[in-house]
Amino acid sequence: MGRALGWGSAFARKDLLGPVPKTVAPCAPVRRVKAAASCLPCAAEYLPLGRVEVDPRRFQNREAEFSEASVERITSGYDPNLLDPVVVWKDPKTGQVLVLSGHSRYEAHRRLGKARLPVRFFQGSEAEARDYARGFANRAATPETLVEDLKVLREFKAKAAPQKALKQAFGPRLRRLEDLSYLAPTGRFLALLAQDETVQRQLPYAELKASWVGELRKKYPQLTARHEDELFEYFLTTPKTIVPKKEELFDLVARRVGRADFGPNAALGLRVASTGTEARADTGPSQRRIYEIDREMTMLEQQRRLAQTAEEKRVLRDQLTALEHERGYLTRGIETALRTQSALFGPRPRTLKSAKPYRRG
């Protein structure tokens, strides 16, 4: 028997595809599993499928118990020579054999009605098995979502995991994940990033901007979830031509935070007062609605490109047409107001740049 695995040892090596003699504890005559050409020989045994159980609450970090796409891929072209053994752990208290890594492979065997499952045993305590399953093993197969990554990162930080282990688990994304971990779990940034890419497009470069705000919250602990949501609204509603670069934004926030009257309930007040049509009482509501329509049309265009059926494309096309008509109506209203101003008070400002016709991509 090998020693139990810890933060700095074998389970951080992502070695599910290689030989792990120290983590194998045969409890029955060993039956060798044929290894794929790309897989080094790995000691394993077959167990009756009914002998193996899953406990996703303890040993799965994903929102779903398994990846449906992975299960379908395995079942549609099942070849045992291309599958790694499922890594399991025997609970010394209950005697249960539980899946640590390979939930999708387990589910595929169950759906195919297989009587036996190729497994490899992990040796270690429950805490070590949990860290292995949630932090490393299941991350190496199917990529996890941002929310799932942040959940694991917070757990590891709570356990004071060394930086080396974090780098092994998260790779080059660690720096950005660390910034994002300072965001409010129920804030608007993480709520948006939990959605699919189509929804995220309502805020261009959403993950990058969220990481800026996380970095700001790390740098200025006095910033609260309220300030975070204020920054989200600022990014969402401010035209991209006005949003400052990262260095400018950080300098602006630093000046706000440094004020003597700044506190948890004090607004950052980042929005620059508009002196154009958005600030006028007669054209302001229409101009703000045009900004909203542009965002909605961009999102609908992305959905239309991804639509699979003719009916979906037709519905989206009708929605785009309705928004185009509304935008045209609002634009004509703004132009009328500007012409009236010109007639009463002299030449009007140059034609509003933001009111130019929306062009489909």
Stockholm file with secondary structure:
# STOCKHOLM 1.0

chainA/1-361         MGRALGWGSAFARKDLLGPVPKTVAPCAPVRRVKAAASCLPCAAEYLPLGRVEVDPRRFQNREAEFSEASVERITSGYDPNLLDPVVVWKDPKTGQVLVLSGHSRYEAHRRLGKARLPVRFFQGSEAEARDYARGFANRAATPETLVEDLKVLREFKAKAAPQKALKQAFGPRLRRLEDLSYLAPTGRFLALLAQDETVQRQLPYAELKASWVGELRKKYPQLTARHEDELFEYFLTTPKTIVPKKEELFDLVARRVGRADFGPNAALGLRVASTGTEARADTGPSQRRIYEIDREMTMLEQQRRLAQTAEEKRVLRDQLTALEHERGYLTRGIETALRTQSALFGPRPRTLKSAKPYRRG
#=GR chainA/1-361 SS CCCCCCTTSGGGGCCTTSCCGGGCCCSSCCCCCCCCTTSCCCCCEEEEGGGEECCHHHHCCSSSSSCHHHHHHHHHTCCGGGCCCEEEEECTTTCCEEEEECHHHHHHHHHTTCSEEEEEECCSCHHHHHHHIIIIIHHHHSCCCHHHHHHHHHHHHHTTCCHHHHHHHHGGGHHHHHHHTTSCTTSHHHHHHTSCHHHHTTSTTHHHHHHHHHHHHHHCTTCCHHHHHHHHHHHHHSCTTTSCCHHHHHHHHHHHHTSTTCCTTSCCCCCCCCCSGGGSTTTHHHHHHHHHHHHHHHHHHHHHHHCCSHHHHHHHHHHHHHHHHHHHHHHHHHHHHHHHHHHHHSSCCSCCGGGSCCCCC
#=GC SS_cons         CCCCCCTTSGGGGCCTTSCCGGGCCCSSCCCCCCCCTTSCCCCCEEEEGGGEECCHHHHCCSSSSSCHHHHHHHHHTCCGGGCCCEEEEECTTTCCEEEEECHHHHHHHHHTTCSEEEEEECCSCHHHHHHHIIIIIHHHHSCCCHHHHHHHHHHHHHTTCCHHHHHHHHGGGHHHHHHHTTSCTTSHHHHHHTSCHHHHTTSTTHHHHHHHHHHHHHHCTTCCHHHHHHHHHHHHHSCTTTSCCHHHHHHHHHHHHTSTTCCTTSCCCCCCCCCSGGGSTTTHHHHHHHHHHHHHHHHHHHHHHHCCSHHHHHHHHHHHHHHHHHHHHHHHHHHHHHHHHHHHHSSCCSCCGGGSCCCCC
//
